[in-house]
Amino acid sequence: MKSFSHVPVMLEQCMQGLNIKDGGIYFDGTVGGGGHSYEILKRSSPSGKLIATDLDEDAIKAAADRLSEFSGRFQIYKSDYKDYAEALDLASVQSLDGVMLDFGVSSYQLDNGERGFSYMNPDASLDMRMDWSQDLNAEILLNTYSQRELARILKEYGEERFAPEIAANIVKSRAEKPLKTSGELTKIIESSIPAKFKQNGPCARKSFQAIRIAVNGELEGLYDCVIGLARRLKKGGRIAILTFHSLEDRIVKQAFKFLETDCVCDKSLPVCVCGKKKEIEIITKKPITADEAETKINSRSKCAKLRIAEKVI
């Protein structure tokens, strides 16, 4: 098995955005290899605390080892970040000085053939689970979901133009024998897309993204989670969120916009009756992206967008 490795994206921008201070209490909902968490603990020394979650047991083990020098100042729970309330209750924490969410798939997960996240390894099993204890994996999804549902997943989660054709060919292929490997799926995707549309890089990326999102339920409850975590911040606390595709970014943008809105009443009403107050100030009017130097070193940072907001009440 490969060792868990992951280069944190826009590390300095995230840390500056969080405005970390000594004694602060921070939540890292996607601890990964512990890159962002390490810097949070380092910069909040000597008394800052961190509560972190992740579904990947390999990530949790790697992060715990990396953060070991800060023993007594952090707690990591095997949990979905969307279940933040349970994790914070376990840690006896009510309010936070900062929240970090990095929705990127780690280098370890992409490169490890056992995980099946990447189309680059044709022999990889069709797994794609963040949490190996869950029942649903990519193989089950691809071999049991209806053609209509597969097409919906590919279109909605991958924004794949040829979703109907790919779904039809998946169903046709699995009727002969069940799909087992990433290579088998990639061949189906490639054969479903006309040659003139194969000039802008690998054709399988969007479909693999869509299937991964569906397997892990990545977008379900995301909007409510962002709202809830922002409301856990103390006045002046910051939330920083890294997204890696337009679907996630759109949801985060919408959640921030709602939180920044001072009133959500029908504009035809003469006075406000909703009582909604502006809750955050959006620090990043446009998302921050990685600079050229970082994208050269870490190609996976090219599609990253960072949004930051500060609690104002």
QUIJO-V388406 format. One record per run of one state. SS is the DSSP state (~ for helix, > for strand, _ for the rest). FROM is the first residue (numbers start at 0). LEN is the number of residues. If there is no record, write none. Layout:
BEGIN
SS_FROM_LEN ; SS_FROM_LEN
END
This chain:
BEGIN
__0_10 ; ~_10_8 ; __18_6 ; >_24_4 ; __28_6 ; ~_34_9 ; __43_5 ; >_48_6 ; __54_2 ; ~_56_10 ; __66_1 ; ~_67_3 ; __70_3 ; >_73_5 ; __78_2 ; ~_80_10 ; __90_5 ; >_95_7 ; __102_4 ; ~_106_5 ; __111_13 ; >_124_1 ; __125_12 ; ~_137_7 ; __144_2 ; ~_146_12 ; __158_4 ; ~_162_14 ; __176_4 ; >_180_1 ; ~_181_11 ; __192_2 ; ~_194_3 ; __197_7 ; ~_204_12 ; __216_5 ; ~_221_10 ; __231_1 ; >_232_11 ; __243_2 ; ~_245_15 ; __260_19 ; >_279_3 ; __282_5 ; >_287_1 ; __288_3 ; ~_291_6 ; __297_1 ; ~_298_3 ; __301_3 ; >_304_7 ; __311_2
END
